[in-house]
Amino acid sequence: MSNRSRGQRGEELAAQYLVSQGYAIVCRNYRGERGEIDLIAFRHGLLLFAEVKYRQDLTQGHPAEAITLRKLWLSISPAARALPLPHSSLTPSALSSCPDRHHS
């Protein structure tokens, strides 16, 4: 299995988990000016930004170790700032700029 296939599989598993927890997936692979966010999910007025790191084992380290402050600052922060305000009025349809919208 290629790295890309593994990554897609990991993102699908993560999306399925979030849906099972009551989230709606409003965007996959959101590409902003400075990077990509794998999943953006919505539940009860809360947006969740997910960077998915799929591992078959921990020989490459824990997935959380691969998410750096740089990734958070460059990718998630600009995406959050681009959202309509006030955030309390967000709905899944508010992310109309998502290139590949998947509602669940």
PERANOR-V283058 format. One record per helix or strand of 3 or more residues. SS is the DSSP state (~ for helix, > for strand). FROM is the first residue (numbers start at 1). TO is the last residue. If there is no record, write none. Layout:
[[SS | FROM | TO] [SS | FROM | TO]]
//
This chain:
[[~ | 3 | 20] [> | 24 | 32] [> | 35 | 43] [> | 46 | 50] [~ | 63 | 66] [~ | 69 | 81] [~ | 87 | 89] [~ | 92 | 94]]
//
